[in-house]
Amino acid sequence: MEKVSVETADRYTEAVVAFCEKLATFPQRGVDRDGVRPGLKTTHYRGRTVIAYAVDEAAQRVSIIGIFYGGQDYETSLSEDD
């Protein structure tokens, strides 16, 4: 049973990474979260995973700031006060 769990986790992780890489194609699809941190955007993967990122238009780059799962308090973790 442990092997199945590891394989499932690996597949999920790979899928999240692939989703993050696709943000470069359409980075504006996320929701602006400037109230949490200036320039922050968030999007969801499969409903329970929040991906927090920033877009540098000049450099044409998307920077993943954090990936949070299952109701974690990402707003507190990402607030500029921290």
TORMI-480012 format. One record per residue: residue number from 1; x, y, z of N, C-alpha, C in turn; residue in three letters. Coordinates in steps of 0.1 Angstrom, whole numbers. Layout:
BEGIN
<site num="NUM" n_c1="X" n_c2="Y" n_c3="Z" ca_c1="X" ca_c2="Y" ca_c3="Z" c_c1="X" c_c2="Y" c_c3="Z" residu="ala"/>
...
This chain:
BEGIN
<site num="1" n_c1="8" n_c2="-12" n_c3="0" ca_c1="0" ca_c2="0" ca_c3="0" c_c1="9" c_c2="13" c_c3="0" residu="met"/>
<site num="2" n_c1="20" n_c2="12" n_c3="7" ca_c1="29" ca_c2="24" ca_c3="7" c_c1="34" c_c2="28" c_c3="-7" residu="glu"/>
<site num="3" n_c1="37" n_c2="18" n_c3="-15" ca_c1="42" ca_c2="21" ca_c3="-29" c_c1="31" c_c2="28" c_c3="-37" residu="lys"/>
<site num="4" n_c1="19" n_c2="24" n_c3="-36" ca_c1="8" ca_c2="31" ca_c3="-43" c_c1="7" c_c2="45" c_c3="-38" residu="val"/>
<site num="5" n_c1="8" n_c2="48" n_c3="-26" ca_c1="8" ca_c2="62" ca_c3="-20" c_c1="19" c_c2="70" c_c3="-26" residu="ser"/>
<site num="6" n_c1="31" n_c2="65" n_c3="-26" ca_c1="43" ca_c2="72" ca_c3="-32" c_c1="41" c_c2="75" c_c3="-46" residu="val"/>
<site num="7" n_c1="36" n_c2="65" n_c3="-54" ca_c1="33" ca_c2="67" ca_c3="-68" c_c1="22" c_c2="78" c_c3="-70" residu="glu"/>
<site num="8" n_c1="12" n_c2="77" n_c3="-62" ca_c1="1" ca_c2="87" ca_c3="-64" c_c1="7" c_c2="101" c_c3="-61" residu="thr"/>
<site num="9" n_c1="15" n_c2="102" n_c3="-50" ca_c1="21" ca_c2="115" ca_c3="-47" c_c1="30" c_c2="120" c_c3="-58" residu="ala"/>
<site num="10" n_c1="38" n_c2="111" n_c3="-63" ca_c1="47" ca_c2="115" ca_c3="-74" c_c1="39" c_c2="120" c_c3="-86" residu="asp"/>
<site num="11" n_c1="28" n_c2="113" n_c3="-90" ca_c1="20" ca_c2="117" ca_c3="-101" c_c1="14" c_c2="131" c_c3="-99" residu="arg"/>
<site num="12" n_c1="9" n_c2="133" n_c3="-86" ca_c1="2" ca_c2="146" ca_c3="-83" c_c1="12" c_c2="157" c_c3="-83" residu="tyr"/>
<site num="13" n_c1="24" n_c2="155" n_c3="-78" ca_c1="35" ca_c2="165" ca_c3="-78" c_c1="39" c_c2="168" c_c3="-92" residu="thr"/>
<site num="14" n_c1="40" n_c2="158" n_c3="-101" ca_c1="44" ca_c2="161" ca_c3="-115" c_c1="33" c_c2="169" c_c3="-122" residu="glu"/>
<site num="15" n_c1="20" n_c2="166" n_c3="-119" ca_c1="9" ca_c2="173" ca_c3="-125" c_c1="9" c_c2="188" c_c3="-120" residu="ala"/>
<site num="16" n_c1="12" n_c2="190" n_c3="-108" ca_c1="12" ca_c2="204" ca_c3="-103" c_c1="24" c_c2="212" c_c3="-109" residu="val"/>
<site num="17" n_c1="35" n_c2="205" n_c3="-110" ca_c1="47" ca_c2="212" ca_c3="-117" c_c1="43" c_c2="215" c_c3="-132" residu="val"/>
<site num="18" n_c1="37" n_c2="206" n_c3="-139" ca_c1="33" ca_c2="208" ca_c3="-153" c_c1="23" c_c2="220" c_c3="-153" residu="ala"/>
<site num="19" n_c1="14" n_c2="220" n_c3="-144" ca_c1="4" ca_c2="231" ca_c3="-144" c_c1="11" c_c2="245" c_c3="-142" residu="phe"/>
<site num="20" n_c1="21" n_c2="245" n_c3="-132" ca_c1="28" ca_c2="257" ca_c3="-130" c_c1="36" c_c2="262" c_c3="-142" residu="cys"/>
<site num="21" n_c1="42" n_c2="252" n_c3="-149" ca_c1="49" ca_c2="255" ca_c3="-161" c_c1="40" c_c2="262" c_c3="-172" residu="glu"/>
<site num="22" n_c1="28" n_c2="257" n_c3="-172" ca_c1="18" ca_c2="263" ca_c3="-182" c_c1="14" c_c2="277" c_c3="-179" residu="lys"/>
<site num="23" n_c1="16" n_c2="281" n_c3="-167" ca_c1="13" ca_c2="295" ca_c3="-163" c_c1="21" c_c2="305" c_c3="-172" residu="leu"/>
<site num="24" n_c1="32" n_c2="301" n_c3="-177" ca_c1="40" ca_c2="310" ca_c3="-186" c_c1="32" c_c2="313" c_c3="-199" residu="ala"/>
<site num="25" n_c1="23" n_c2="304" n_c3="-203" ca_c1="16" ca_c2="307" ca_c3="-215" c_c1="4" c_c2="317" c_c3="-213" residu="thr"/>
<site num="26" n_c1="-2" n_c2="316" n_c3="-202" ca_c1="-13" ca_c2="325" ca_c3="-199" c_c1="-13" c_c2="329" c_c3="-184" residu="phe"/>
<site num="27" n_c1="-3" n_c2="338" n_c3="-181" ca_c1="-1" ca_c2="341" ca_c3="-166" c_c1="-12" c_c2="349" c_c3="-160" residu="pro"/>
<site num="28" n_c1="-20" n_c2="356" n_c3="-168" ca_c1="-30" ca_c2="365" ca_c3="-163" c_c1="-43" c_c2="358" c_c3="-158" residu="gln"/>
<site num="29" n_c1="-43" n_c2="345" n_c3="-160" ca_c1="-55" ca_c2="337" ca_c3="-156" c_c1="-58" c_c2="337" c_c3="-142" residu="arg"/>
<site num="30" n_c1="-48" n_c2="340" n_c3="-133" ca_c1="-50" ca_c2="339" ca_c3="-119" c_c1="-58" c_c2="351" c_c3="-114" residu="gly"/>
<site num="31" n_c1="-61" n_c2="351" n_c3="-101" ca_c1="-68" ca_c2="361" ca_c3="-94" c_c1="-58" c_c2="371" c_c3="-87" residu="val"/>
<site num="32" n_c1="-59" n_c2="384" n_c3="-90" ca_c1="-51" ca_c2="393" ca_c3="-83" c_c1="-53" c_c2="393" c_c3="-68" residu="asp"/>
<site num="33" n_c1="-42" n_c2="392" n_c3="-60" ca_c1="-43" ca_c2="392" ca_c3="-46" c_c1="-35" c_c2="403" c_c3="-40" residu="arg"/>
<site num="34" n_c1="-35" n_c2="415" n_c3="-46" ca_c1="-27" ca_c2="426" ca_c3="-41" c_c1="-30" c_c2="430" c_c3="-26" residu="asp"/>
<site num="35" n_c1="-42" n_c2="427" n_c3="-21" ca_c1="-45" ca_c2="429" ca_c3="-7" c_c1="-36" c_c2="421" c_c3="2" residu="gly"/>
<site num="36" n_c1="-31" n_c2="409" n_c3="-3" ca_c1="-23" ca_c2="401" ca_c3="5" c_c1="-8" c_c2="405" c_c3="4" residu="val"/>
<site num="37" n_c1="-4" n_c2="407" n_c3="-9" ca_c1="9" ca_c2="411" ca_c3="-12" c_c1="9" c_c2="417" c_c3="-26" residu="arg"/>
<site num="38" n_c1="15" n_c2="429" n_c3="-28" ca_c1="15" ca_c2="436" ca_c3="-41" c_c1="21" c_c2="426" c_c3="-52" residu="pro"/>
<site num="39" n_c1="13" n_c2="425" n_c3="-63" ca_c1="17" ca_c2="417" ca_c3="-75" c_c1="14" c_c2="402" c_c3="-74" residu="gly"/>
<site num="40" n_c1="8" n_c2="398" n_c3="-62" ca_c1="5" ca_c2="384" ca_c3="-60" c_c1="-7" c_c2="380" c_c3="-68" residu="leu"/>
<site num="41" n_c1="-6" n_c2="368" n_c3="-74" ca_c1="-18" ca_c2="362" ca_c3="-81" c_c1="-19" c_c2="348" c_c3="-75" residu="lys"/>
<site num="42" n_c1="-31" n_c2="343" n_c3="-75" ca_c1="-33" ca_c2="329" ca_c3="-71" c_c1="-42" c_c2="322" c_c3="-82" residu="thr"/>
<site num="43" n_c1="-40" n_c2="309" n_c3="-83" ca_c1="-49" ca_c2="301" ca_c3="-91" c_c1="-50" c_c2="287" c_c3="-84" residu="thr"/>
<site num="44" n_c1="-59" n_c2="279" n_c3="-88" ca_c1="-61" ca_c2="266" ca_c3="-81" c_c1="-58" c_c2="255" c_c3="-91" residu="his"/>
<site num="45" n_c1="-53" n_c2="244" n_c3="-85" ca_c1="-51" ca_c2="232" ca_c3="-93" c_c1="-60" c_c2="221" c_c3="-86" residu="tyr"/>
<site num="46" n_c1="-70" n_c2="216" n_c3="-94" ca_c1="-79" ca_c2="206" ca_c3="-89" c_c1="-87" c_c2="210" c_c3="-76" residu="arg"/>
<site num="47" n_c1="-89" n_c2="223" n_c3="-75" ca_c1="-98" ca_c2="228" ca_c3="-64" c_c1="-91" c_c2="229" c_c3="-50" residu="gly"/>
<site num="48" n_c1="-82" n_c2="220" n_c3="-47" ca_c1="-77" ca_c2="221" ca_c3="-33" c_c1="-62" c_c2="226" c_c3="-32" residu="arg"/>
<site num="49" n_c1="-56" n_c2="228" n_c3="-43" ca_c1="-42" ca_c2="232" ca_c3="-43" c_c1="-42" c_c2="247" c_c3="-48" residu="thr"/>
<site num="50" n_c1="-37" n_c2="256" n_c3="-39" ca_c1="-35" ca_c2="270" ca_c3="-43" c_c1="-21" c_c2="272" c_c3="-47" residu="val"/>
<site num="51" n_c1="-20" n_c2="278" n_c3="-59" ca_c1="-6" ca_c2="282" ca_c3="-64" c_c1="-6" c_c2="297" c_c3="-64" residu="ile"/>
<site num="52" n_c1="4" n_c2="302" n_c3="-57" ca_c1="6" ca_c2="317" ca_c3="-55" c_c1="18" c_c2="320" c_c3="-64" residu="ala"/>
<site num="53" n_c1="17" n_c2="331" n_c3="-72" ca_c1="28" ca_c2="334" ca_c3="-81" c_c1="28" c_c2="349" c_c3="-84" residu="tyr"/>
<site num="54" n_c1="38" n_c2="354" n_c3="-90" ca_c1="40" ca_c2="368" ca_c3="-95" c_c1="44" c_c2="367" c_c3="-109" residu="ala"/>
<site num="55" n_c1="40" n_c2="378" n_c3="-117" ca_c1="43" ca_c2="379" ca_c3="-131" c_c1="52" c_c2="391" c_c3="-133" residu="val"/>
<site num="56" n_c1="64" n_c2="389" n_c3="-139" ca_c1="73" ca_c2="399" ca_c3="-143" c_c1="71" c_c2="401" c_c3="-158" residu="asp"/>
<site num="57" n_c1="63" n_c2="411" n_c3="-162" ca_c1="60" ca_c2="413" ca_c3="-176" c_c1="72" c_c2="416" c_c3="-184" residu="glu"/>
<site num="58" n_c1="81" n_c2="425" n_c3="-178" ca_c1="92" ca_c2="429" ca_c3="-185" c_c1="102" c_c2="418" c_c3="-189" residu="ala"/>
<site num="59" n_c1="104" n_c2="409" n_c3="-179" ca_c1="112" ca_c2="397" ca_c3="-181" c_c1="105" c_c2="385" c_c3="-187" residu="ala"/>
<site num="60" n_c1="92" n_c2="387" n_c3="-189" ca_c1="83" ca_c2="376" ca_c3="-194" c_c1="86" c_c2="363" c_c3="-186" residu="gln"/>
<site num="61" n_c1="84" n_c2="365" n_c3="-172" ca_c1="87" ca_c2="354" ca_c3="-163" c_c1="76" c_c2="353" c_c3="-153" residu="arg"/>
<site num="62" n_c1="73" n_c2="341" n_c3="-149" ca_c1="63" ca_c2="338" ca_c3="-139" c_c1="71" c_c2="332" c_c3="-127" residu="val"/>
<site num="63" n_c1="70" n_c2="337" n_c3="-116" ca_c1="77" ca_c2="332" ca_c3="-104" c_c1="67" c_c2="325" c_c3="-94" residu="ser"/>
<site num="64" n_c1="69" n_c2="313" n_c3="-91" ca_c1="60" ca_c2="306" ca_c3="-82" c_c1="65" c_c2="310" c_c3="-68" residu="ile"/>
<site num="65" n_c1="56" n_c2="315" n_c3="-60" ca_c1="59" ca_c2="320" ca_c3="-47" c_c1="56" c_c2="309" c_c3="-36" residu="ile"/>
<site num="66" n_c1="46" n_c2="302" n_c3="-39" ca_c1="42" ca_c2="291" ca_c3="-30" c_c1="31" c_c2="282" c_c3="-35" residu="gly"/>
<site num="67" n_c1="31" n_c2="270" n_c3="-30" ca_c1="21" ca_c2="260" ca_c3="-33" c_c1="15" c_c2="255" c_c3="-20" residu="ile"/>
<site num="68" n_c1="2" n_c2="257" n_c3="-19" ca_c1="-5" ca_c2="254" ca_c3="-6" c_c1="-16" c_c2="244" c_c3="-8" residu="phe"/>
<site num="69" n_c1="-17" n_c2="234" n_c3="1" ca_c1="-27" ca_c2="224" ca_c3="-1" c_c1="-37" c_c2="223" c_c3="10" residu="tyr"/>
<site num="70" n_c1="-50" n_c2="221" n_c3="7" ca_c1="-60" ca_c2="217" ca_c3="17" c_c1="-63" c_c2="227" c_c3="27" residu="gly"/>
<site num="71" n_c1="-65" n_c2="240" n_c3="23" ca_c1="-70" ca_c2="249" ca_c3="33" c_c1="-59" c_c2="256" c_c3="42" residu="gly"/>
<site num="72" n_c1="-46" n_c2="254" n_c3="38" ca_c1="-36" ca_c2="261" ca_c3="45" c_c1="-38" c_c2="276" c_c3="44" residu="gln"/>
<site num="73" n_c1="-33" n_c2="283" n_c3="54" ca_c1="-35" ca_c2="297" ca_c3="55" c_c1="-24" c_c2="304" c_c3="47" residu="asp"/>
<site num="74" n_c1="-25" n_c2="304" n_c3="34" ca_c1="-15" ca_c2="310" ca_c3="25" c_c1="-14" c_c2="325" c_c3="26" residu="tyr"/>
<site num="75" n_c1="-25" n_c2="331" n_c3="30" ca_c1="-26" ca_c2="346" ca_c3="30" c_c1="-16" c_c2="351" c_c3="41" residu="glu"/>
<site num="76" n_c1="-17" n_c2="345" n_c3="53" ca_c1="-8" ca_c2="348" ca_c3="64" c_c1="7" c_c2="345" c_c3="60" residu="thr"/>
<site num="77" n_c1="9" n_c2="334" n_c3="54" ca_c1="23" ca_c2="330" ca_c3="50" c_c1="29" c_c2="340" c_c3="40" residu="ser"/>
<site num="78" n_c1="20" n_c2="345" n_c3="31" ca_c1="25" ca_c2="354" ca_c3="20" c_c1="24" c_c2="369" c_c3="23" residu="leu"/>
<site num="79" n_c1="18" n_c2="372" n_c3="34" ca_c1="16" ca_c2="387" ca_c3="36" c_c1="29" c_c2="394" c_c3="37" residu="ser"/>
<site num="80" n_c1="30" n_c2="406" n_c3="33" ca_c1="43" ca_c2="413" ca_c3="33" c_c1="48" c_c2="416" c_c3="47" residu="glu"/>
<site num="81" n_c1="39" n_c2="416" n_c3="57" ca_c1="43" ca_c2="418" ca_c3="71" c_c1="53" c_c2="408" c_c3="76" residu="asp"/>
<site num="82" n_c1="52" n_c2="396" n_c3="70" ca_c1="61" ca_c2="385" ca_c3="75" c_c1="75" c_c2="386" c_c3="69" residu="asp"/>
